[in-house]
Amino acid sequence: MKVRLNLVILLFLLISGFVKSEETLVIGNVRNKADKSPIQSVNIYFKDSNIGTVSDEDGFYVIKHTGQESTLVFSCMGYKTREFKIKPGETTGLYVEMREDMNLLQELFVMPGKNPALDLMERVRKAKYKNDVYNAPFSFYIENQQVILLSGEKSKHRTLRYFDSHLQDLDSAREARISFPLYLSDEQLIKTGNATPKTIQKTSKASPEKFDLMFEQLTGGLAGDLNFYHNTVILFGKHFISPLANASGAYYRFFLIDSINAGTGKQYYLRYRSRNNKNLAFNGELWIDSATCAMTKIVAELPRSANLNYIENLKLSGDYQQDDNGFWVPENTTVSLNMTYQLLADSANLSPEIYIEKRELVSIHEGLTDTDADFAGSSYTKEELEIKLAEMNDLPLMKTAGWIADGVLTGYVQAGKIDIGKLYQLARLSDIEGFRFSIPLRTNEHLWKNIEVGGYWGFGLRDKKHKYAVFASCRLPFRKKTVISGGYTDDLRRTNYDYYDFLLRENPLLSGDEDISNTLFSLRSSDRINPRKEWHFSLTHDWNNDIESKLIFRQHQYFGNDALPFIKDDVTFSTMTHHSAALITRFSFDEKSFEDHLTRIYIRGNRPVIYFHTEAGKVNFNQSEYPYGKIGATINHRYRFDIGEWDYSIYAGATIGKLPYNLLYIPQGSKSFYFNRYGYNLINYMEFALDKYVSMHHEWMFNGILLNHIPLIRLLNLRELVSFKFLYGGTADIHKEILDFRDKTGTLKYPYMEVGIGLTNILRIFSVQSVWRLSDTNNPDVRNWSILAGVRFNF
């Protein structure tokens, strides 16, 4: 905005020679002193004259005068009036910041000590349950329209100039600023009362097409709770305090501006302001029906300085229409925002804007249709957007971007009818193999729609040995997704590799094994791998959209080495054979997912994910056979609340029968200085082996509940972070009858706990915690305290 202001001032200065010498010309911009946001409708006039103007929606103004008055006045309801001395007969540029006057409106409308806006809002809060139409037993027909645009000034962005040279932009009338669509979706839903909406139909298109999953995750953040009658409005997993919240008085100042005679009767017009611009609370306007105390319209804008990442210019609005039953229905709700990023930055470090708009249309009458030509509140029709998306998908740049997106989102990159990946298998570094490179490949849907064949070949430069794996999967012709698969592996794996770490395997970029990321990229060589040969066969079936099961048969042959010794009574053994059958069932709740050929990628939501696991098998070792059974459960949930979020996972399990120590539950430890959210940061590698256990990981992140109120510190947008980890379990002595435990592997005598406290959102992505180990602190080989860092991306 300041750049634009300077250009406008320069333009007027250049033409000032053509202005009569006695004419006074003032141009400039008016902004809020607190958050630098533009102020619209500021009255600007020369004192003791009838010459005046008002600022536009961007805060800009121009005023001319031929008189000798020299005092320019800036006045706006809710702000302190300011006066400036101007030299008559000259052209002047004037940037003005106005400070909110919290007492002015009270003095205008209130008897001493009394604010009618507060009394009115108290009545609105008392009536909000009755006025919330979603509490009525109606069926609501909803249409959600969403669009993502790439826009900006063509002269500043190389990326936009590329598109402009190949395509005609959406709005050719605006030559300086151009827009190109990246994504659109149109979803029809039905809901009854406050129940979860059910999707009837949904269409979506993206450019590049492979970005569909990424944009689905991004716009999924807009599928939150947009009901202002609730205490919070939920967007991108963040809770924004509603002006109608029960505790709104602690977050907002309210001002009664006027009463209006509308077609439905008398309405009150109010303005509200956030008490602290760092809080997730809005500035805006509110209209209230005098008879029912129901909302008829609301406009909300988040202060630019709020403690929120990557989002700017967040604006919401809601228009309510009274139906035949007397309820005010949120007929049209819109959300718009800009996202900041550097992915497509130009050499001048300027990025095109990602602009997101959403429109939610609601009706209690079936057959809802959108008669507006502007899709999702944008300036374009749905047909215009679809045509432009199809054209963009044919551009070489977008095809390249889709190829990169495939690797980022799925771990594979497409090469015709073959995919390369998983990418983390390309290379690794270990003490046994030295530098090891691999060629991982699989077929994709362009070769066979329902069949997938793949594997990898690897070679270590130090041990000079070949490693390989092959697998095949086939989707069976059933109505519900059913996939049968099998494979063989001859390779080295991490000694404590967990074949049933379900939550880890939901991330397509993590292996749970030694790979390129935790060896080469971490500048370390692994000494914790051992050879093994594996057969596996599995059958996966979807019972419904929320429940799926997997039956797995495995045969493993483990080979002992220094990292995983097989020793009993000072006698060393070379191999161990393990046969198992496991049934795993996964439960989710209205979770979204994406099908990557025969592989499913989950989009994490706000509801719990639960796994149940049963396993039976036998171990053949030293000419003896040891049958066993296992049972376990896992729950993972990210619960978001008004002032932050709570991320937790709980594991519990038990073993029946005898097992060698390497097949017991071994909690993941670490000696690094990187904070592991789902492991134990101060437990050593293979420190414990348990046959029954309860494991918990908790993390609380707050939205600056304390730091937002500390001068200077509040400018950094830091957030408080607290973690707590707990482990309790035991190990029967019968397991030592098979194998001697490693020297540094023992049992847990007391509950293990570690607690951390720190800061997150450092430079938007980093976190630092001070972590203490609270139990078994007398062990000289463990760390009792450490400073740990991490990387996380949060809005």
N, C-alpha and C positions, 0 to 999 in steps of 0.2 A: 504494500500500500504506500509506503514512504517513497519507493522508487516511482510509483505512478504519480504521487503528489509532486515530486521534484520535476518530473517531465512536464506536468501541467503548468507548474510555476515558470519553468524555462520558456514554454511556449508563449505564455502571456507576457513575459519580459521581452521576448523577441518582437512581439507585435505592439508593445507598449508605445512605440514611437508614433503609431497611428491613432493613439487615444488622445483625446483633447487634454491639454495640460491641466485643466481644472477638474477633470474627472478622477474620482477616487475609485480604485479597483482593488478588491481584496478577494483572494482565493485561498482555499485551504481545506483542512480535514479536522473533524471533531471526533475524539475518542474517549473511552472510559479510562480514567486515571488508573484504576485497579488492574484491569485485564487487557487494556489496549484495544478492546473491541470497538467498532464504529458505533456512533450514536445517531440514530435516525430522528428526523423531525425536531431538531434543535432550532429554536427561534433565534435568528441572527439579525440584528437591526442596529441602525445608528441611533444613539440616544438623542432624545428630543426631536425625532423626525418620524415620518411615516414610511421610511425606506427600510425594507427588510426582506428576508428570504428564509428558507428552511434547509437543513442538510438532507441529502438523499440517503438511500439505504446503506451506502458505503461510508457515510459520514462526510461526503464532499459538499462544498458549497462555493458559490460565486456571488458577490454582491457589488453593485456599482452605485455611485452617488456623486452628484455634482455640487452638493452643498459644502459648507465649511465645518459641519459636525465632525468631531475627531474622536469620539468614544464609541467603540463597537461593543455591543452587548450580546452575550451568549446565554440563552435561558431555555431550560427544559424541565418539565415536571419530574421531580425526583432527584434533580441535580442542583448543586449550588451554582448560582448565577455568577458569571465572570465578565469583567469589563477590561478592554484593552484600548490603549491610546494609538490612534492611527494618524499619520501625517496626511492631511488633505492634498489631493492632486497627484498622488503617487500610486504606483502599482505595488502591492504588498502580498507576500505569501505568509499565511499565519496558520500554524499547527496548534490546535487547542486540545488540552486534556481537561475533562470535567470530573469532579468528584461527586459521588452520590451524597445527597442530603437526606439522611434517614429521619430527620425530624420535620422536614418541610411538609410532607403530606399529612402528618399527624396534626400539625398546626392548622392546616387548611380545613381538615374534615373532622377533627376530634375535639371534644371538650377536654379541658386539662386533665391529664392522667388517663384518658380513655381513647382507645383506637377501635373504631367500628369494624375495621378489616379483621381484627382478631376475633371479635364476637361473631362475625359472619363466617369465618373459617371454622370456628368451633361448631357452628350449626351444620356446616357442610360435612365435617368429619363425623358428626353424630348420625347424619343421614346417608353416609356413603354406602353402607351395606344395602340399604333399601334402594338406592339409586343405581347401584351397579347392576346393569341389566343381565350380566352373566350369572347372577344369583337367582334369576328367574328360570323356570323349567321350559325354556324355549329352545328350539333348534336353530342354530345360527349357521348361515351359509357364508363362507369366507373365501375371498380371493386374495392371494398374496402375489404381488408383482414385484420383482427385483431386477435391477439393472446395474451393471458396473461399466463405467466409461473411463477411457484414458483421454485426458484433455489437458490443454495448456496452450501457451502462445507458441505458434509455429517457429518463430524466429529464434526461440531460446532452446529448443529441444530437437536434437538430431533424430531421435526416434520418431517424433511426430512428423518431421520433414520427410522421413522415409515413407511413412504411411501416405502422406499427402502426395508424394510423387507417384504412388501406385494406385491410389484410390481417391475418389472424391469424398471429402469429409461430409459428416451428417448435416452440417449447417453451412452451406457455401456462402451465405450472406455475411457470415462473421469471418472475415478473412484472417484477422490477427489471431483469433483464438479458435482452435479446431477440436473436434471430439471424434473418438472412434470407440465402438463398443467392444467389450471383452467378454461379457456374460449377460445372459438374461434368463429368468425363470418365471414361470406362471403356474401357480399351484392353486387347486380348488380343494377346499376342506369343508368339513361339517363337524360341528361340536354341539353338545347339549349342556347347557349351563356352564359350570366351571370345569367340566371334564376335558381331558386332553383331546385336541382336535384330531380327526382322522382324515388322512389324505384320500381324496376321491380320484384326482388326476393331477399329474405334474409333468410339465415339459421344461426342458432347459437346453441351452446351447451356449457354447463357449468358443473362444478363439485365443490360443490354439485349443483344439478339442481335448487334448490331454490335461488341460488346466481345469477341466470340469470338476474334478475332485477337489482341487485346491479352492476354487471359487465356491463350491458347495460347503466346504468347511468355513470359509470366510463369511459368506452370507448366512450360514447357519447361526452365527452369532446374533443376527437380527431376528431370529425366530424365537426371541425371548418373550417376556411378559410385558406387553405394551399397555397394560391396564393401569391408568393413573389412580384408580380407586384403591389399588393395593399400596402397601407401604413403600414398595420400591418398583421401579421400572427396570427390567432386566434386559441388557444388551451386551453381547460379547462376553457373557458370563459375569458381568459387573452389575452390581446393584446401585442404581441411581435413585436417590431419595425423592419420592414423589411429593409435590406440594400439598397433597392431601394425606400424607402419612400421619399416623397418630402422634409422632414426635416431630412434625414438621416445624413447630415453633423453635426447636433447637437448631434448625438448619436454614430457616428462611425468615425474611422480613416481608410483611404484606402491607400493601397500600391500597385503600379504596379510592378509585379515581373518579368514577361516575356511575350513574344509573341510566339505563337505556330502555326505551320502549320498543320492543321487538314484536314481530308478528304473533309470537306465542305468549306475549306478556312482558312484564318488567324483568330486566336482567341487570345484574351488577357487574361492573367492569373493574378488575383488580390488576395490579402489577405485583410481582414478587421478585425478590433478589436473594441470592445465596449469601449467608452470613460470612462464609469463608470460601473464597474462590478456589481453594485447593480441594474442597470436598466435592464429591460427585453429586452435586445439587445444581439446579438450573436457575437461570434468569428467564423471566417471561411474563406472559399475560394470561389472564383467566377470566372467563365469563360464567356467571352463576345465575340460574333461573331463580327468581325471588320466591316463587310459590313452592317449589320442591327442594330447593337448595342443591339441585343437580347441575353438573357441568354441562354447558352448551357448546363451549369451545375452549381450547387450550393451545398455547404456543410456548414452547420451551427451548432454550438454547443453553448449552453447557459453556461456562466460562472457558476461555482459551487456556488459562493457567491451571485448570483442574489437573489433579494427579491421575492422568490417563495417558497411555502411550499410543503412538501411531495414529491417533484419531484427532482431527481438527474439524471445526465448524459443525459440530454435531447439533442438529436441529430436529425437533419433533413437533408435530402439530396434530390436533384431533378435532374433527368437526362432528358434532352430535345432532341427530335429528329425532324429534319426538314422534313416536309411533302411535297407532290407534289405542294402545293400552296405556298410554301416558308415560312410557319409559323413554329415556333419552338414549338412543342407540349410537355407538361410535361408528358412524357410517363410513368415515374416511379418515384413516390415520396414516401419516406420512413420516418417514425418517430419511434424513439426508446427512452425508458426512464426506469428508476428504480423508484419505489415508496417506500418511507420509511413509516414504520408503526410499531406498537408494538402488534398487535392483536394476533400474533402467537409467541410471544417472548418466548425464552427458559429461564431457570433459570439463565443463565449467561447473560441475557438481550441482547442476540443476536438473530436477526430475520432473517428468510429466506427472500430473495429479491423477490418482485413482479416485474417482468420484462414485459413490454408491448411493443409490436411491431405492426406497421401498415404499410401496403403497399397500395398505391393508383395507379392503372393502368388506363391509359386514352388512348383512341383511337378515331379517327373520322370515323373509319370503323366499321360497325356492325359485331357482332360475335367475340368480344374481348375474347381471351382465354389466360390464364396465363400458359406459358410453363415452368416456373421455378419450380423446385422440392421443393424449400424452401418456405413454406407457410408464407405469411406476412413478409418475410424477415428473418424468423427464420431458424434454421438448419434442420427443420423437414417438412415432407410432411403433407398434410391435412389428409390423411388416418391414418398416424401414430398418429397424435394428437387426432383424433376421437376415435380410439381404446383405447388409454390410458385414455381418459375422461370417456368412458364407464366402464372401469375397476375401476377407482377411485370412481365412483358413488356407487359401491357395497361395499365399505369399511365402517365399522361401524363409523369411525371418521367422514367421509364425510356426512353420514346420520345424525349424531348428529349435525354437523355444519349446515346442511340444516334445521334442526328443529329449531335451534337458529335463523338462518337467517329469517325464516318465521315470527317469533315473532318480530324481529327488523324491517322488511320491511312492514308487513301488520298489526301488532298488534294481530295476532292470532298465536297459535302454534298447530300443527296437532297432533291428538291422534287417529290414524286409520281413521275412516270415520266421526269423530267428531273433530271440532276445539275448542280449549279453547280460549276465548276472546270475546270482546276486553280486552286486558290485563290491561288497565287502570281502568277497572271496578272491579278488584279483591278486592280492599279495599279502604277505605278513612276514614277520621277523621273529625267529625263535633260536634258542641255543642249539637245538638238535638239527634243525633244517638250515639254519642260516637264513639268507634271503630266499623266500619261496614265492614263486609266481604261479598263477593258475589261469586256466581258460574256462570260465563257467558259461554254459549255453543252455537254452531251452527253446522249444517251439512255441509259437503263439497262435492266437485264434485265426490268423490269416493263412495258416497252413492247415490246421485241423480245428474245427470249432469246439469239439467235445473231447479232444485228446491232447495231452501234453507230455512230451518226452524231453528229458534233459539230463544234465550232469556236469561234471567238471573233471579236468585233468590238471594236476599240479606237480611241480618239481622243485626240490630243495637243492640249492647250490652247494650246501655243505655236506649233507648226508647222501646226495646223489641218488635219491630214491624217488620213484614215481608214486603219486597218490591219486586216487580217483573216486568218483561216485557216479552212479546212474540211477535214474528214477523214471517212472511213468505213471500218469494219472488219466482216468477216464470218467467222464460224467455219464451216469446211467440215465436211461430215458424214463425217468419218473417225474411226476408233477412237482414234487418238492426236490430241491437240489440234493443229489446224492452222488458222491464221488468215491471211487475206489482207486487206491494207489499203492505202489510198492517200490522198493529200491534197495540198493546195496552200496555200502561205503567202506573203503579201505584207506584210512587216513589217521592222523594224529589229532586228538581233541584236547581241550582243556581238561585237566584231571577232575575238576569238580563240575563238569558240564552237566546242567540240569535239563533233561529231556522234557520235563513237564513244568518249566517256568512259563506258564501260559501268558502272563501279562507282558513279559519281555517280548515274546514272539508276536504280539499284536502290533509291534512296531516293525514295519518291513525293513528298516534300516539297521536293526540290531540283530546280532546273531547269538549272543550269549557265549560265544567261543572266542578263541584268539583269532583276530582278523586284522584287516588293514588299519582300522580306526584305533584300536587299543594297543597296537604294536608300532607300526611305522609312523602313524600320525601322532602317537604319544611318545615317540622317540625312545622306545624300550624294546628289549628282546625278551620274549617269554621263555621261562624255564619251567612252565607248569603244564606241559602236554605229555600225553602218553599214547602209544599206538593202540588202535582197536579196529575190529572188523564188525560191521553191523548189517543185519537184514531187518527190513521193516515192511509190514503190510497194514493198510488201514482202510476203514470204511467210515465216511463222514455223511451225516444225514441231517437235514433241517426238518424239525418237527413243525415249526411255524416261524414267523418272523423274529421271534425273541428267544427261541430255544433250539439249540443244535447239539448233536452228540457225535463223538468220534470213538471208534473202537480200533485199538492199535495192538498189533502183535509185533514183538521185537525179539531178536536174538543177537546178543553182543558177545564178542570175544575180546576181553581186555588183556593187554600185555603190560606187565609190570616194568617199571624203570625207577630211576632215582627220585623222580617227582611223585610217583605212585608205587611205593614198594609193596610187594606181596611177601610178607615175612611172618613166619609162625615158629616160635621157639628157636630163633636164630637160623632157621632154614628158609632160604629164598626160593620162591616159586615164580614161574615165568608167566603163566596164563590163568585166566578165570573165565568161565562161560556163564552167561546170564540169559534166561528165557523169561519173558513176561507178556501178560495180556492186560491192557488197561482200558477202562471206559471213562471218558471225560464228557461231562455235560456242561454246557455254557448257557447261562441265563442272563438276558439283558432286558431292558425296558424301553421300547420305542427308540432303539438305537439305530442310527443310520450307518450304512456300510457301502462299500464300493467293490464291485467284482472286477478283478484284474485277471482275465481269462478264467482259470479254475481256482484262483486264490482270492480270498476275501480280505479286504482291508477295512478296518473298523474306524469310524469317525467318533472319537470320544465325546460323549454327551455329559449331562449333569446327573445321571441316575446310576445306581450301582450296577456293577458287572460281577456275577457270581459264577464260580467254577466248583463243581464237585468231581472228585477223582477217586476211583477205586482201581486197585491193581492187585494182581496175583501172579506168582511165578516161582521160579526156583533158580538156585545158583549151584553150579557144579564146580567144585574146587577140591583139589587134593584127594581125588577119588571118592568124594562124598557129595551128597545131594542135600540142599537146604531149601525146603519150601517156605514161602512167606506170603504175607498179605499186607496191603497198605490201604489206608483211607485218608482222604484229605479234603479240605475246602479252602477256597480263596475268595475274598471280596475286595473289590477296589472301587473307590468312590471319590469324586471331587464334589464337595458340598459347598456351594457359594451362599454367603449370607450378607447381611446389610453392610458390614464393615470389612469384609475380606472373604477368604476362602479357606476351607479345611480339606486337605488332600490326605486320604488315609488308605492303607491296605492292611489286611489281616490274613494271615496264613495259619492254618492249624492242621495237624495230621498225626497219625500214629501207625506204628509198624507191629505186625504180629509175626513171630517167628525170629529166626536168626538171619543176620545179614553181615557181610563184611563191611568195614567202616566206610568204604567209598560209596556204598549204596544206601547209606543212611542219609538223613537230612543234614546238610552241611550249610549253615548260614553263610551268605556271601560277605566276606570281609574285604578290607582294603588297607593299603599302606600309602596310598597316594594322598595328595592334597586337594583332590577334586571331590566335592560332596556328592555322594551316591544317595539318591532319594529313596531307592528301594533295596538298599543294602545297609550293612553296618560299617560305619566309617572308622571305628576304632577297634574292631575285631580283626585279628590276624587271619591270614590265609589258612583255611581248614583248621581253625582253632578249636571248633566244636563239631562233634558228630552225634546226632540225637535220633532216638527212635520214637519219641513223642515230643511235640512242641507246639507252642503258640508264639507266633511272631507278629509284631505290630510295628508299622511305620506311620507316624503322624507328622504333618507339617501344617502350620497355620501361617498364612500370609495376610497381613492387614493393609488396608489402603491408606497408610499414613495417619492412623488414628491419633498418634502422639506427635509425629514428626511434622504433620501439616500445620501445627500450631507454634512451632519454634521459629523465631525470626531467622532469616538468612538460610537456615537449614531447609525450611519449607520450599525454597526456590529450587532445590535439587530433586524434588519429587521422589524422595526415598520412601521405602515402605518397610515396616517391621516384619521380621521373620523369626518364627520359633519352631523348633523340631523336637520330637521325642520318639525314641525307638526303644522297644521292649522285646525281650526274648526270654521265654521260660520253657524248660523241658528237662528231659532226663534220658539216660542211656542205661539199659540193662547190661550186666556183665556177660551175658550169654553170647553177645556179639563178638567178644574177644576170644571165644573158643574157635572161631574160624580163622581170623587174622589178628595179629598184633596191631594196635593202633600206631600211627606215625608218632614219632617222638613229640611233636608239637601239636598233636591232635588229642583233645581230651573231652571230658564230659562237663556238663554245666551243673554246678552245685547250688548256685543261687541265681535268682533272676538277674539277667543282664539288662542294663539300662544305659542309654546315653541321651544327653539333652544338649540342644544347641540354641543359641540366640544370635541374631545378626541383622543385617540389612540386605534388602534386595532392591532391584530397579536401579542399580548403580549404572549410569550411562545407558539405562533402559534394559540392559541384558545381563548384567553381572550381579552375583550375590556373594556375600561373605558371611560366614558363621564362625562363632567360637563354640567348639563342641567339647563336652566333658564326658568321660567315661565314669559312671557312678558305681560300678561293681567290679570285684576282682582286680582292684587297682594295685595290689601288692606284687603282681606278676612283673618281673623286671623286663620281660620281652614285649610288653604292650605299651601303646601310647595312652596316657590318661587324659591328655588334652591336646587339641590341635586347632589351628586356624585353617578352615577349608573354604575353597572358592567354588563357584558353580556358574553355569550359564543357563538362563531360562528366558523365554520370550512370553511376556504377558501384556495384555492390554492394560 
